[in-house]
Amino acid sequence: MDEPDRPLLTRCAEFLGAEREELVPLAWAFAYFFCLLCGYSILRPVRDEMAIEGGLTNLPWMMTGTFVTMLCVTPLFGWISARCSRARLLLTVYAFFITNLVAFYAAMTSQVSPEWVARGFFVWLSVFNLFIVSVFWSFMADLFTPEQGGRLFGMIAAGGSSGALLGPLLTTGLTFLFPVPVLMLASSLFLIACLGCVYRLERLGRTQSTHHRAQHGEPLHGSFLAGVRLTFSSPYLLGICGYLSLLTMTATVLYLEQTRLVSEYLDQPEVRTRLFSSLDFLTSLLTWLTQMFVTHRVISRFGLVAPLLFLPLISLAGFVGIALWPTLALYVVFSVLRRVGEYALSKPAREVLFTVVSREEKYKAKNFIDTAISRGGDASTAWMVTGLKALGVTTTSIAWALVPMMGLWAWLASVLAREEKRRSASDGSA
């Protein structure tokens, strides 16, 4: 390396909150998450439009289908992870989803039962986005120490936001040139790129002083239901379940009401798809800026409590606003702010929570929490809202009922932050 390059690398490392030897794995992790979320973001606007075309009354059924699918997939993932090394596990997961995308392309171009293909795609993408992101962050929690996670996870998350910025633009551009099924193939190309990133990070994990290096090639062993057992036997993991359940419940209420208002105000599918794509782009842009310039500085200065508290506090203000002024504009602003807070602050902080648990908990329990618990919250909330509306309960009343629950959510955030700090200090002194 030339001498004049050294100061530039040093300044770059300082800006990113990284050590110089961490720049290469950080760059590959950034690229990995970029490809992953770009591939997903290409498809997200299609899913949102299909939710409307499939009928809003069918949304609870589609969310229930997603939850049931998660219950089936989670034990299968546990069985595979007990028998595969980390690298083979990751490669198997992504190869499976690439095959699925090719199958959806064939099904959509065949025009056989398009309404059922649309419903199946909604369920599949709802499983896909949680599953691949959960596996990604399990990998990161395994590669990096708690201290590294606090410094680097915000920047790694910015890689995903960069991909999420490009995805909607590709969707808009490609739909002017090709039919919607081609988006399946475009997304699959980004998943193929993820395989290359996994390979490079796995090699780095074996050669550098990253977390638990000696165990990286070993299968996780244990039973296929270990994720469920580990989750319900740990107060710490149950606390994370509680935090995520409140996040999911409030997000689902917001999604259902916003989707209903969009369908009432806009009657053309193309216009709705472009609105959803524009909101995705705006959210990703604000998230990227926050992750690049704010997240790691907030975590470094205040620990995990500040980013974990952001969502409960912004949700408190948002639901009070909805109770007083339930308009589409307010829903859109509230939704964008929540999603920015989730992706830029809460999500990186929640992933740091998993750096202080065992490897088996990082993959099996984390996957169960991120998928089955999350989608279970979606389904139960959708049916709850549907039932309350059938009884004549208004949106305003639902919003007021959620307000005091934000206090419980904030309390869980502070408890989890303290416990992570205690476990991290204990690991450091061991």
KAZIKA-V620343 format. One record per run of one state. SS is the DSSP state (h for helix, s for strand, l for the rest). FROM is the first residue (numbers start at 1). LEN is the number of residues. If there is no record, write none. Layout:
BEGIN
{{SS,FROM,LEN} {SS,FROM,LEN}}
END
This chain:
BEGIN
{{l,1,2} {h,3,14} {l,17,3} {h,20,34} {l,54,2} {h,56,26} {l,82,4} {h,86,25} {l,111,3} {h,114,30} {l,144,2} {h,146,32} {l,178,4} {h,182,26} {l,208,5} {h,213,3} {l,216,10} {h,226,7} {l,233,2} {h,235,31} {l,266,3} {h,269,34} {l,303,1} {h,304,21} {l,325,3} {h,328,29} {l,357,2} {h,359,32} {l,391,4} {h,395,9} {l,404,1} {h,405,25} {l,430,1}}
END
